[in-house]
Amino acid sequence: MARYTGSSYKRSRSVGFSTLENGKELARRPYRPGQHGSDRKGKLSDYGTQLKEKQKVKFMYGLNERQFKKTFIEAGKMAGVHGENFLKLLESRLDNLVYRMGFANTRRGARQLVNHGHIAVDGKKVDIPSFRVKVGSVISLKDNTKELKSVNDALAAVTKRVEYIDYDTNKKTAKYVRLPERNELNADINEALIVEFYNR
């Protein structure tokens, strides 16, 4: 399945959720895209509500359906709460952590950095965005990437970082110190609905 390359704003508006996590997509037009977007006010069925929740998370992390379901199934084999484990696995993706570190303004930009070979994990180049980063691993920029204007502009715009990443400003590296707690992740996601969607 080809990766979506269209407008992130349209996707966010289609599910009524800021997939970029900054609210900009919905600030001016908080209704669905299209000629009749502002007129659609029908009540969703249970299935529609579950599907919408799944789409929110899928769009946010930029996964295709196959990757998304594979990760969901893997989370179900772990000890603990299925939905929370699922979100933790998504947060552990390399492209997401590069975004959380501030090397890119969006996950799409972070994925591009990884694809182009600009990122190393524990000193070894990794160019697979879906690479699962283990707790304790150090993520860094390749030497020839540290002065990239796009990276430095993104770093300059960072106002806050998540606590499960220990960032070293001088070295431009970060250590994935632990898995995130549920209260550190997006509160507007109801992962239980995603579990219901796949278990229906």
C-alpha positions, -999 to +999 in steps of 0.1 A: +000+000+000+014+034-010+020+059+017-003+089+019+014+121+007-016+145+007-025+172+031-021+165+068-046+193+075-073+176+055-068+143+073-069+160+107-101+178+098-117+146+085-114+130+120-118+162+140-084+157+157-051+174+155-028+147+141+001+171+143-007+176+180-005+214+178-041+222+170-032+244+140-052+222+115-085+228+133-079+264+144-095+281+114-118+254+100-128+229+127-151+210+104-147+182+078-131+191+044-152+194+013-180+216+000-205+204+027-181+198+055-196+223+079-231+209+073-224+172+083-237+167+118-250+131+117-245+110+148-219+082+144-228+046+150-206+025+175-187+012+145-182+047+131-169+059+165-144+031+168-133+035+132-128+072+137-106+066+168-085+041+149-081+066+120-070+093+144-041+072+157-032+058+123-030+093+108-011+107+138+017+082+136+016+080+097+012+042+094-005+023+067-032-003+077-009-033+075+017-017+098-010-005+122-027-039+126+006-057+129+017-035+158-018-039+174-015-077+173+020-075+188+008-053+216-018-079+224+009-105+232+025-083+258+016-083+295-005-054+306-033-033+291-036-040+253-045-004+243-018+012+264+009-013+252-002-004+216+004+033+221+038+026+238+049+005+208+039+033+185+059+058+206+089+035+204+092+038+166+123+056+155+106+082+134+083+092+163+113+095+187+132+116+162+101+139+161+098+139+200+135+149+202+128+179+181+149+171+151+119+177+129+087+197+132+064+168+121+066+130+121+066+132+083+097+153+084+113+129+110+105+100+087+123+117+059+154+123+081+155+086+089+149+075+053+178+096+041+202+081+065+207+110+088+200+092+121+220+067+141+210+044+170+237+035+194+263+047+168+249+027+139+230+042+109+194+032+108+172+042+078+140+023+087+114+047+102+095+018+118+126+006+136+117-003+173+140+016+196+149-003+228+149+015+262+184+026+269+193+033+233+209+066+222+196+083+191+219+108+174+224+128+142+252+118+118+281+142+119+273+157+085+237+163+096+242+183+128+244+216+109+214+210+086+194+242+086+160+223+087+172+204+118+185+234+136+154+254+128+133+226+142+155+224+174+152+262+179+114+259+178+113+233+206+097+246+238+092+213+257+103+177+254+088+145+268+103+132+301+110+097+288+137+111+265+169+125+280+182+151+255+218+163+254+218+198+239+256+200+233+259+166+216+225+167+199+218+132+211+190+117+232+186+086+253+153+067+253+153+063+291+120+045+296+086+036+281+061+064+284+033+064+310-002+066+296-007+101+312+022+113+292+005+105+259-022+122+240-053+125+263-077+129+233-071+093+223-094+066+235-074+034+228-101+012+242-122+020+212-094+008+189-093-025+208-131-028+204-128-021+167-104-050+161-122-073+185-157-068+172 
